Amino acid sequence: MTLDLTLEDPRWTSLPPLAERGISATLAHLGLDPEICEISLLGCDDSRIEALNTEYRDKPTPTNVLSWPAEDLSPKIAGERPSLPRPDFTGEIALGDIAISFDTCQREAEETGKTMSDHVTHLVIHGLLHLLGYDHVRDPDAIVMEALESEILGKLGIDDPYM
């Protein structure tokens, strides 16, 4: 897997191993070869993610994770799984970009009584699933996405975040 990791916030010392673990588990679970997948991940703070959220989603507030898929893989029918991406002419699959905020992740972990590492792993998986066409806007899609997150996290020994 090619993981282009940028750590703008020095507090993100734990992000590299958590990201690799969550991304590898997700790709393996979906049957994608991690060796040919490319992902960019930005570890930032609330100020930076708020600017990105404002610019790209017109929502002037910080959030935990944002994703920009390289390709729209979302299904047309609610509740269906997205189709898997195919390698390009080079044999690689560019999946897209993810940004994750330390401040919001830390605050949410504390508020929910989760460890920071479990919460960050969950959000990396969540962001990657967005790159792969999963979403939670429509209820049937949310059911599919949340179930998949729970399955992947369970394989990693992390409690179901939706229970």
RAFENWO-V216842 format. One record per residue. N is the residue number from 0. RES is the residue in one letter. BURIAL is I if it has 9 or more other ideal C-beta (glycine too) atoms within 8 Angstrom, else O. Layout:
# RAFENWO-V216842
n,res,burial
N,RES,BURIAL
N,RES,BURIAL
This chain:
# RAFENWO-V216842
n,res,burial
0,M,I
1,T,O
2,L,I
3,D,O
4,L,I
5,T,O
6,L,I
7,E,O
8,D,I
9,P,O
10,R,O
11,W,I
12,T,O
13,S,I
14,L,I
15,P,O
16,P,O
17,L,I
18,A,I
19,E,I
20,R,I
21,G,I
22,I,I
23,S,I
24,A,I
25,T,I
26,L,I
27,A,I
28,H,I
29,L,O
30,G,O
31,L,I
32,D,O
33,P,I
34,E,O
35,I,I
36,C,I
37,E,I
38,I,I
39,S,I
40,L,I
41,L,I
42,G,I
43,C,I
44,D,I
45,D,I
46,S,O
47,R,I
48,I,I
49,E,I
50,A,O
51,L,I
52,N,I
53,T,I
54,E,O
55,Y,O
56,R,O
57,D,O
58,K,O
59,P,O
60,T,O
61,P,I
62,T,I
63,N,I
64,V,I
65,L,I
66,S,I
67,W,I
68,P,I
69,A,O
70,E,O
71,D,O
72,L,I
73,S,O
74,P,I
75,K,O
76,I,O
77,A,O
78,G,O
79,E,O
80,R,O
81,P,I
82,S,O
83,L,I
84,P,I
85,R,O
86,P,O
87,D,O
88,F,O
89,T,O
90,G,O
91,E,I
92,I,I
93,A,O
94,L,I
95,G,I
96,D,I
97,I,I
98,A,I
99,I,I
100,S,I
101,F,I
102,D,I
103,T,I
104,C,I
105,Q,I
106,R,O
107,E,I
108,A,I
109,E,O
110,E,O
111,T,O
112,G,O
113,K,I
114,T,O
115,M,I
116,S,O
117,D,I
118,H,I
119,V,I
120,T,I
121,H,I
122,L,I
123,V,I
124,I,I
125,H,I
126,G,I
127,L,I
128,L,I
129,H,I
130,L,I
131,L,I
132,G,I
133,Y,I
134,D,I
135,H,O
136,V,O
137,R,I
138,D,O
139,P,O
140,D,I
141,A,I
142,I,I
143,V,I
144,M,I
145,E,I
146,A,O
147,L,I
148,E,I
149,S,I
150,E,I
151,I,I
152,L,I
153,G,I
154,K,O
155,L,I
156,G,O
157,I,I
158,D,O
159,D,O
160,P,I
161,Y,O
162,M,O
